[in-house]
Amino acid sequence: MSYTRHEEALNFAAHPLLWALARMARHRRPCWRVPGLGVVVSDARMAREILSRDTEFTKNGPGSFASVISEGLGDMALGNMDGAKHRELRYALAEVLAPERAESIIRERRTDLYTMCDSLRRGSIVDIARFTRGWAGRIAFDVIGARPPAGEEDAASQELVRRSAGLSSILGFRKPSAGAMRKAAVDRDALAEFFRDAYRQPAPPRSLIAVLHDLQLDFESALGLLLIYAIGGTLTLSAALPRILALLIDSGSYRELVRNPALTSQVVDEGLRFTTPLPGTVRIVRKPVVVDGIALAASTRLIILTCNMARDPEYFENANRFEISRVYNSRAGRLWYGAGVHRCAGFSLAQRELKEALSVFAARVPSLRITDRRVTFGALLPAYRELLIDSSGAMHEWR
Ligand code: HEM
């Protein structure tokens, strides 16, 4: 199967209807009115304008993701906030994932990558999807400033990601059923238990908990933020890294990266462009407005398809091809992280995580092969449930 088909299978397994809609919308740029759903935006320029004009296009309103985030995570979770309160909070939280802190967190977790690559070199088969979930979970604990129980670090990190995925399953275009909300509440309570004790103690400087202490938030008020950082920090990386690695192997580009490690940054950009881990987001029109000559009525729901923006032919030649030699188009911006005031708060960390992991792979394991894979069905972010890899005869190539 080609790399494109594997990627399609992942997207289809996660969101069969949305993926079919996204495919159709690619031919209906800049946007497409879909009765009962809203206006689907695929054009990168139009989408960026909407995301940047946050006073006219808000996160909240009927049919928004934000309203479901509020039900599941509480009112204060960044991704469901608008206006001055959101800006002030983003400003206060900036130090949690500032570049130097992201760098030092990754430095601490580098040995996990070495151990995993050593095990590949010894001939083991590694489930890179599982490894990434554990790695992302450990990093999320560090970002937040909590510790997994001693001796159970991997199990707790896996559990953190599993519960984050469970809680995120309520996010979608439809209001979740009462049963789904009850299940999500069980996951939310389990996640809260990971952080409750840590919240009572002094936390490591610049960690999320330390900043929330400075803001004098009690645990219940802070919980939404702890949860959104756990979800945002773990599910994105768990989706992105295995998919990018699979793309490299399936397309035959992994060897090129091994030969030329200077390509790592380009691989991260191209890998995120091609996979767009967060396939879409939603904004609501606050009052009647015209964008790109298109009139939008108040309360219209805008479904902004990041996955289509990243394939906009105006910005990306041969957009449906995964080409690691593609030079990053600064005119387009890294749209897969969003734009405007809600642009991803974890940008610096995510970039470093991916660069670090891919450069350790390329430096230590000259050849990789996928021995088996399974996709996740119904996940918020299309992801591999299992991606088994080995070093396929790499022994012969070591010096
Ligand atoms: C490859 C990895 C990632 C991708 C592609 C990604 C993508 C995005 C996108 C597109 C948004 C904006 C959504 C919108 O406008 O509605 C966003 C927001 C956010 N991301 Fe990420 N993200 C990634 C990694 C991370 C990490 C590692 C963290 C935290 C440790 C994180 C935390 C957040 C938070 C808290 C928000 C909400 C920001 C706000 O609303 O002000 N993300 N992300």
Boltz pocket constraint, residues with backbone or C-beta under 6 A from the ligand:
constraints:
  - pocket:
      binder: B
      contacts: [[A, 77], [A, 78], [A, 79], [A, 80], [A, 90], [A, 97], [A, 143], [A, 228], [A, 229], [A, 232], [A, 233], [A, 234], [A, 236], [A, 237], [A, 240], [A, 272], [A, 276], [A, 277], [A, 278], [A, 281], [A, 282], [A, 306], [A, 335], [A, 336], [A, 337], [A, 338], [A, 339], [A, 341], [A, 342], [A, 343], [A, 344], [A, 345], [A, 346], [A, 347], [A, 349], [A, 350]]
      max_distance: 6.0
